[in-house]
Amino acid sequence: MAFPDDVLTDDEEVVLHLHPHWGSLVVPVLSVVTALALMTLGVFFVPDNFAREALQYLVLALGLAAIGYFGVAPWLRWITTHFVFTTERLIIREGVVNHTGRDIPLVWLSNVSWDQSLPDRLVGAGTLSIESAGQRGPIILTHVPRVEEVYATLRELADAADLRRRSGG
């Protein structure tokens, strides 16, 4: 899903538009593969008795439900999660059915930090923690791709926005 440009102001430009790192989809993909394998085994190794066909349909239904819950739903959440860094603000949009959004003006940022675990470092992702004026605690963005570069870009954007605010332009 593309991010709608109509939410931007006239002089605002998108600098970065990110989705969570693809590494966040590894577990859902493995879940789908496991569900498919278990479905195949379940369908072919159901005991041969009067309820065989009903049990095969039950195995298929349970397998498809597992694929939907553990595979399709995380993928839909991934594709509908947007981290958009503009020249004026940070825009976070999430959700498939229930949409949530948060806009944080860059001049409100008080503290930005990042963290990478070993698995995150291996795939080039990390966690970005953002504190801003008026918030009740940090905003945590997980699975941010190239988190060090994103952190540096966000700091530069915040400094430029602060400079524009101080100079009155």
N, C-alpha and C positions, 0 to 999 in steps of 0.2 A: 504494500500500500504506500503510495506516495504521500509526502507531507504536503498539506495544502498551503500554498504561498499566500492565500488571501488573509492569513492571520498576521502577516507582517505589516509593519507601518511603511509609509512611503520611502523613508530614508534608511530603512533597516535592510541589512543583507545577511544571508545565511553564510556562515563561515564553515561550519561542520554540521553534517547531518548523519547521525549514526544510529544503527540498531545495536542491540547487545551482540557481543562476539559470538561467532558461529559455534564456539566451544560449548556454549550453553545448550546446544542441541545434541551433544554427543549422547547423553543419557537417554533422551527421548528416542533417538535413532536405535540405540541398543535395546531399548524397551520394545520397539516395534519389531525388530528382528527376533527377539526372544518370544514375543507373542505369536508371530508367524510360525516359528519353529514348534512352539507348544500346540498351536492350533493344528498344524499338520500332523504331529504325533497323536494328538487327541482324536482327530477324525479317523485316522487309519488304524488306531489300536483300540478302538471301542470294542468291547466284547460283543460277539455275535449272538444276540438274543432278540427278544421281541421289541425291546426299546432302543435298538441300535440306531435307527434313523433319528429318533427324537434326541438321543444323546449327542449324535453328531451335530444336529442343529443347535443344541445347547452349547456345545464346545465352540462352534462357529460364532454364535451370538456373543459369548463371553470374550472370545478372542477379538472380535471387532470392537466391542466396548472397551477392551484394554487398549487397543490401537488408538481409538479415538481419545481416550482419557490421557494415556501416557505418551502419545505421539503427535496426534493432530492438534490437540489443545495447546501444548507447549509451543508448537510451531506457529500457531495463530497468535499466541501471546508475543512471540519473538517478532513476527512480521509487523505487528501493530504497535510495537514499542518504539518510540522515536526519542532520541536525544538530539535536540537541535540547538546549536550554539550560533547566535547571531551577533551582530555588532552592538546590540542593545540589551539582550537578555538570553537566558537559558530557558528553553521550552522543552517540557517533558510531557509526552502524551503516551498513554498506555490503555489497553483494553480492547476486547473483542465485542462483547455485548455491553458491559458496563464501562464506559469511557471515563478515564480520569486524566486531568491535566494540571500542570503546574507551570507557571511562568515566574521566573525570578529575574528582576532587573540586575544587570551586572554591577551597578553601583551599590547594590545592597549586599554584595558578597563580603563576608567578614573573614572567612577562613575556608581554604580549599586544600584538601590533602588527598593522597592516593596511597593505595596499598596493593601489593601483589603477593599472593601465595606462590609456592613452587609450581603447582599445576597452572596457575595463571601465567607465570613467567614463561612456561614452556609453550603456551599457545599465543602469547602476546596480548593478554587481557589484564584486567585488574578492577579494583573497586575505587570509585571516586566519592569522597565525602565532602559535602558542600554545606557550609553554615552561612546563613544570611540573616540580616536584620529582620525582625518580625517573625521568625520561624521558631518553632518549639523543639529544637534539636536539629541535628544534621540530616540532610537529604542524602541518602546512600544510593548511588547508582552502581549496580553490580554488572559484571561481565562487560566492562567498557573496553572496546578494542583500542590498542595502542595508548593505554592509559597515561603514560608519561607524556606523550605528545599532546594528548587532549588536555592534560593538566597545564602544560606550558602555554598552550593556545588560550585556555580559559583565563589564566593569569594575565596574559597580554591583552586580551579583550577587556578584562575588568580594569586594568590599568588605563587603557585608552578611554574607556567609558568614564572613569573617574576624572581623567584629565579634561575631557570634553565638558563634564559637569562643572568642574572648577573654573574653566575658562568661559563658561556661559554659553557654549555652542554645542 
